[in-house]
């Protein structure tokens, strides 16, 4: 039997419920949204066109069973790549395939092919793979230019972050001419900074402009957590277009050489030398030797005999060894270049014909 207060509350609840209308039993009508805006349609068209050019790369390690000694391959890591040409060449980052025994490529239609390594250039974090697939599946990305990019341009990244394939993100060119470090601690100059979300797995994927043209290869992020913090970097396409054809042709990037070894920044500071590359060795018979360049060396009395310091190549200033290598990489074997050389307070100009490097 309900007590008096409980009875009063129950009666009030009953009266309140009776006053409410019956709850709707059918779904609500959908409000028409109208046509998509121009930017949405443009983005969708860009993705539809570029998506078939982007591939998912799975690297593999070979393992041998302890008891049966059967050999099998297991996944090692994932990354992204894109078709460079109609011959099945795929561009990606070197760090995506570094140390792997093999690689498997999955296309946008989910077909899968074994890939072979054509060539790599660790100093620029670039590598080229190749697959054998029907011609209609080999759709290269249209090539753009990074030379005329401007801060504020809209850019798009397509990749496989965390293994989630065919992911599109959009952002801006946040800055230009950044410097990032390759796997070999060489400086990659001219990198594009973007706030388009780039996460682990995006490496090696294309950075596209609003016309769907390739303007860079997504390569790294700056993030304390390891996930996108809105600061991503891409190797500029002009650099990619310089390196990739040589990897396809030669299997490696053959750097034109002078035949010299450069000293460290500490050596320059100790000897109070100008900015440049102090020579500590000149190979016999090399272009540098033929041009009469001399290294720093110890005299018979133990003192330092002054040598040459390369301060410019074809008029472009050389601050250190990394600078010199970058300028040489932009030249061709057999090309004649002009070196500005400092020695004991005097500068001179020397003409040198470049040869092939041994590395």
C-alpha positions as CSV (number, residue, x, y, z in Angstrom):
1,X,0.0,0.0,0.0
2,X,1.5,3.3,-1.1
3,X,2.0,5.9,1.6
4,X,0.3,9.3,1.2
5,X,3.4,11.1,-0.3
6,X,4.2,8.3,-2.7
7,X,0.5,8.2,-3.8
8,X,0.6,11.9,-4.6
9,X,3.8,11.7,-6.7
10,X,2.4,8.7,-8.6
11,X,-0.8,10.5,-9.4
12,X,1.1,13.6,-10.6
13,X,3.3,11.5,-12.9
14,X,0.2,9.9,-14.4
15,X,-1.5,13.2,-15.0
16,X,1.7,14.6,-16.6
17,X,2.2,11.7,-18.9
18,X,-1.4,11.7,-20.0
19,X,-1.0,15.4,-21.1
20,X,1.9,14.5,-23.4
21,X,1.2,13.7,-27.1
22,X,2.1,10.3,-28.3
23,X,5.7,9.9,-29.4
24,X,6.4,9.8,-33.2
25,X,6.8,6.3,-34.5
26,X,8.1,7.0,-38.1
27,X,11.6,8.3,-39.2
28,X,12.0,12.0,-39.8
29,X,11.9,13.3,-43.3
30,X,15.3,14.0,-44.9
31,X,16.0,17.6,-45.7
32,X,17.3,18.0,-49.3
33,X,20.8,19.5,-49.3
34,X,21.0,20.8,-52.9
35,X,24.0,20.5,-55.1
36,X,27.6,20.2,-53.8
37,X,29.5,23.5,-53.9
38,X,32.3,24.1,-56.5
39,X,35.2,23.3,-54.1
40,X,33.7,20.0,-53.0
41,X,33.1,19.0,-56.6
42,X,36.6,20.0,-57.6
43,X,38.1,18.0,-54.7
44,X,36.1,14.9,-55.5
45,X,37.1,15.1,-59.2
46,X,40.8,15.5,-58.2
47,X,40.6,12.4,-56.0
48,X,38.8,10.3,-58.6
49,X,41.5,11.2,-61.2
50,X,44.5,10.8,-58.9
51,X,43.5,7.8,-56.9
52,X,44.4,5.1,-59.5
53,X,47.9,6.5,-59.6
54,X,48.6,5.9,-55.9
55,X,49.6,2.5,-54.5
56,X,50.0,0.9,-51.1
57,X,53.4,-0.6,-50.5
58,X,53.9,-3.5,-48.1
59,X,57.6,-4.4,-47.4
60,X,58.4,-8.0,-46.6
61,X,61.1,-9.8,-44.6
62,X,62.1,-13.4,-45.4
63,X,62.0,-15.8,-42.5
64,X,63.0,-19.5,-42.3
65,X,61.1,-21.9,-40.1
66,X,63.3,-23.3,-37.4
67,X,62.1,-26.9,-37.7
68,X,60.9,-27.3,-41.3
69,X,63.4,-24.8,-42.8
70,X,60.6,-23.6,-45.0
71,X,61.0,-20.0,-46.2
72,X,58.2,-17.6,-46.0
73,X,57.7,-13.8,-46.2
74,X,56.1,-11.7,-43.4
75,X,55.0,-8.1,-43.6
76,X,57.6,-5.6,-42.3
77,X,56.1,-2.2,-42.8
78,X,53.8,-0.1,-45.1
79,X,54.1,3.0,-47.1
80,X,52.8,4.8,-50.2
81,X,54.0,5.2,-53.7
82,X,52.7,6.5,-57.1
83,X,53.2,5.6,-60.7
84,X,55.9,7.6,-62.4
85,X,55.4,6.4,-66.0
86,X,53.5,3.9,-68.1
87,X,56.3,1.3,-67.8
88,X,55.3,0.5,-64.2
89,X,57.9,2.5,-62.4
90,X,56.7,3.5,-58.9
91,X,58.3,6.3,-56.9
92,X,58.5,6.2,-53.1
93,X,60.7,7.1,-50.2
94,X,63.9,5.2,-49.6
95,X,63.1,4.9,-45.9
96,X,59.9,3.0,-46.9
97,X,61.8,0.1,-48.5
98,X,65.1,0.4,-46.5
99,X,66.3,-3.0,-45.2
100,X,63.4,-4.9,-46.7
101,X,63.9,-8.2,-48.6
102,X,60.9,-7.7,-50.9
103,X,57.9,-5.5,-51.5
104,X,54.3,-6.0,-52.5
105,X,52.2,-3.3,-54.2
106,X,48.5,-3.0,-53.9
107,X,46.7,-0.8,-56.5
108,X,43.5,1.2,-56.0
109,X,41.4,-1.6,-57.4
110,X,43.0,-3.9,-54.7
111,X,44.9,-6.0,-57.2
112,X,48.4,-6.9,-55.9
113,X,51.8,-7.3,-57.6
114,X,55.3,-8.2,-56.5
115,X,57.7,-5.3,-57.0
116,X,61.4,-5.2,-57.6
117,X,63.8,-2.4,-56.6
118,X,65.1,-0.5,-59.6
119,X,67.2,2.1,-57.8
120,X,67.6,4.2,-54.7
121,X,69.3,7.4,-53.6
122,X,69.3,7.5,-49.8
123,X,70.8,11.1,-49.7
124,X,67.5,12.3,-51.2
125,X,65.3,9.7,-49.6
126,X,64.0,8.5,-52.9
127,X,63.6,5.0,-54.4
128,X,62.1,3.5,-57.5
129,X,60.2,0.2,-57.7
130,X,58.7,-1.5,-60.7
131,X,55.8,-3.9,-61.2
132,X,54.6,-5.9,-64.2
133,X,50.9,-5.1,-64.6
134,X,48.4,-4.6,-67.5
135,X,48.9,-1.2,-69.2
136,X,45.5,0.1,-68.3
137,X,46.4,-0.1,-64.6
138,X,49.6,2.0,-65.0
139,X,48.4,5.6,-64.7
140,X,51.2,8.1,-64.0
141,X,50.5,11.2,-61.9
142,X,50.6,14.4,-64.1
143,X,53.8,16.3,-63.4
144,X,53.8,19.8,-62.0
145,X,56.6,22.1,-60.9
146,X,57.7,23.2,-57.4
147,X,59.7,26.2,-58.7
148,X,56.7,28.5,-58.9
149,X,54.8,27.4,-55.7
150,X,53.5,30.0,-53.4
151,X,52.7,30.0,-49.7
152,X,48.9,29.7,-49.3
153,X,48.3,27.4,-52.3
154,X,45.9,24.6,-51.7
155,X,47.5,21.1,-51.7
156,X,46.3,17.6,-51.4
157,X,48.0,14.4,-50.1
158,X,46.9,10.9,-50.9
159,X,48.4,8.0,-49.0
160,X,48.0,5.1,-46.6
161,X,48.3,6.5,-43.1
162,X,48.4,3.7,-40.5
163,X,47.6,1.2,-43.3
164,X,44.3,2.9,-44.3
165,X,44.7,3.0,-48.0
166,X,43.5,5.7,-50.4
167,X,43.2,8.5,-47.7
168,X,42.8,12.0,-49.0
169,X,43.8,15.1,-46.9
170,X,43.8,18.8,-47.8
171,X,45.8,21.7,-46.6
172,X,48.0,24.6,-47.7
173,X,51.6,25.2,-48.6
174,X,52.7,26.5,-45.2
175,X,56.2,27.4,-46.1
176,X,58.8,26.9,-48.8
177,X,62.6,26.2,-48.9
178,X,62.7,24.3,-45.7
179,X,65.6,22.0,-44.9
180,X,65.1,18.4,-43.7
181,X,67.5,15.6,-43.0
182,X,67.7,12.4,-45.1
183,X,68.4,8.9,-43.7
184,X,72.1,9.6,-44.4
185,X,72.1,12.9,-42.5
186,X,72.5,14.8,-45.8
187,X,70.4,18.0,-46.0
188,X,67.5,18.0,-48.4
189,X,67.0,21.6,-49.4
190,X,63.9,23.3,-50.8
191,X,61.4,21.0,-49.0
192,X,57.8,22.0,-49.0
193,X,56.1,22.5,-45.7
194,X,52.4,21.7,-45.5
195,X,49.6,21.4,-43.0
196,X,47.8,18.7,-45.0
197,X,47.6,15.8,-42.5
198,X,50.5,13.4,-43.1
199,X,50.8,10.4,-40.8
200,X,53.0,7.3,-40.6
201,X,52.2,5.3,-43.8
202,X,51.8,8.5,-45.9
203,X,55.6,8.4,-46.7
204,X,56.3,8.2,-50.4
205,X,52.8,9.4,-51.5
206,X,52.2,12.3,-53.8
207,X,51.6,15.9,-52.8
208,X,49.3,17.5,-55.4
209,X,48.3,21.0,-56.4
210,X,44.7,22.0,-57.1
211,X,45.1,20.9,-60.7
212,X,46.0,17.4,-59.6
213,X,49.7,17.7,-60.6
214,X,52.5,16.2,-58.6
215,X,54.4,19.0,-56.8
216,X,56.2,16.9,-54.1
217,X,56.7,13.5,-52.4
218,X,55.5,13.4,-48.8
219,X,58.4,12.3,-46.7
220,X,58.3,13.3,-43.0
221,X,56.4,15.0,-40.3
222,X,57.4,17.1,-37.3
223,X,55.5,15.7,-34.3
224,X,56.5,14.9,-30.7
225,X,53.7,12.3,-30.7
226,X,54.5,10.7,-34.0
227,X,51.1,11.6,-35.5
228,X,50.2,14.6,-37.6
229,X,50.7,17.9,-35.9
230,X,50.0,20.0,-39.0
231,X,53.7,20.2,-39.9
232,X,54.6,17.9,-42.8
233,X,57.3,18.0,-45.4
234,X,57.6,17.0,-49.0
235,X,60.6,16.6,-51.4
236,X,60.0,19.2,-54.2
237,X,59.0,17.7,-57.5
238,X,61.8,19.5,-59.4
239,X,64.3,17.6,-57.3
240,X,62.4,14.3,-57.8
241,X,62.3,14.9,-61.6
242,X,66.1,15.4,-61.5
243,X,66.8,12.2,-59.6
244,X,64.2,9.6,-60.7
245,X,65.2,9.4,-64.4
246,X,68.8,8.7,-63.4
247,X,67.7,6.0,-61.0
248,X,65.7,4.4,-63.7
249,X,68.6,4.6,-66.2
250,X,71.5,3.6,-64.0
251,X,70.0,1.9,-60.9
252,X,71.7,4.5,-58.7
253,X,72.5,8.2,-58.6
254,X,76.0,8.6,-60.0
255,X,77.2,11.9,-58.6
256,X,79.7,13.9,-60.7
257,X,82.9,14.2,-58.7
258,X,86.0,16.4,-58.4
259,X,88.2,13.7,-56.7
260,X,88.6,15.5,-53.4
261,X,87.9,15.0,-49.7
262,X,86.8,17.9,-47.6
263,X,87.7,18.9,-44.1
264,X,85.3,19.5,-41.2
265,X,83.9,22.8,-39.9
266,X,86.2,22.3,-36.8
267,X,89.2,22.4,-39.1
268,X,88.0,25.6,-40.8
269,X,87.4,27.2,-37.4
270,X,90.8,26.1,-36.0
271,X,92.7,27.5,-39.1
272,X,90.4,30.5,-39.3
273,X,89.5,29.8,-42.9
274,X,86.7,31.4,-44.9
275,X,83.4,29.6,-45.5
276,X,83.9,26.7,-47.9
277,X,85.4,23.3,-48.3
278,X,89.0,23.0,-47.1
279,X,90.6,20.2,-49.1
280,X,92.3,17.4,-47.0
281,X,92.9,15.0,-49.9
282,X,93.2,15.2,-53.7
283,X,93.1,11.9,-55.6
284,X,95.9,11.3,-58.1
285,X,94.7,11.7,-61.7
286,X,91.4,13.2,-60.6
287,X,89.8,16.4,-62.1
288,X,91.0,18.3,-59.1
289,X,94.6,17.0,-59.4
290,X,94.6,17.9,-63.1
291,X,93.5,21.4,-62.2
292,X,96.3,21.7,-59.7
293,X,94.3,21.8,-56.5
294,X,96.3,21.2,-53.3
295,X,95.1,19.8,-50.0
296,X,96.1,21.0,-46.5
297,X,98.9,18.8,-45.2
298,X,101.6,18.5,-42.5
299,X,105.0,19.8,-43.4
300,X,108.2,18.1,-42.4
301,X,108.4,20.3,-39.4
302,X,104.9,19.2,-38.2
303,X,103.3,22.5,-39.2
304,X,100.3,22.9,-41.4
305,X,101.0,23.6,-45.1
306,X,98.2,25.8,-46.5
307,X,96.0,24.2,-49.1
308,X,93.0,25.2,-51.1
309,X,89.4,26.1,-50.0
310,X,86.6,25.7,-52.5
311,X,84.3,28.7,-51.9
312,X,82.0,28.6,-55.0
313,X,81.0,26.5,-57.9
314,X,79.9,28.3,-61.1
315,X,79.4,31.4,-59.0
316,X,77.2,29.7,-56.4
317,X,78.6,30.0,-52.8
318,X,79.8,26.8,-51.1
319,X,79.5,26.9,-47.3
320,X,80.4,23.4,-46.5
321,X,80.8,19.8,-47.9
322,X,77.1,19.2,-48.0
323,X,76.7,22.4,-50.1
324,X,79.4,21.2,-52.5
325,X,77.8,17.7,-52.9
326,X,74.4,19.3,-53.6
327,X,75.8,21.6,-56.3
328,X,77.7,18.7,-57.9
329,X,74.5,16.5,-57.9
330,X,72.9,19.2,-60.2
331,X,75.7,18.8,-62.8
332,X,76.5,16.1,-65.3
333,X,79.6,13.9,-65.7
334,X,81.9,15.4,-68.3
335,X,80.5,18.9,-67.7
336,X,83.1,21.6,-67.3
337,X,82.6,23.8,-64.2
338,X,84.3,26.8,-62.7
339,X,85.6,26.6,-59.1
340,X,86.4,29.6,-57.0
341,X,89.4,28.6,-54.8
342,X,90.8,30.5,-51.8
343,X,94.4,29.9,-50.6
344,X,96.3,32.0,-48.1
345,X,94.2,35.1,-48.5
346,X,94.0,35.0,-52.3
347,X,91.2,33.7,-54.6
348,X,91.5,32.3,-58.1
349,X,89.2,30.6,-60.6
350,X,89.9,27.1,-61.8
351,X,88.1,25.2,-64.6
352,X,87.5,21.5,-63.9
353,X,85.9,18.7,-66.0
354,X,83.7,16.5,-63.7
355,X,84.2,12.7,-63.6
356,X,82.1,10.0,-62.1
357,X,82.1,9.4,-58.3
358,X,83.0,6.1,-56.7
359,X,80.1,6.1,-54.2
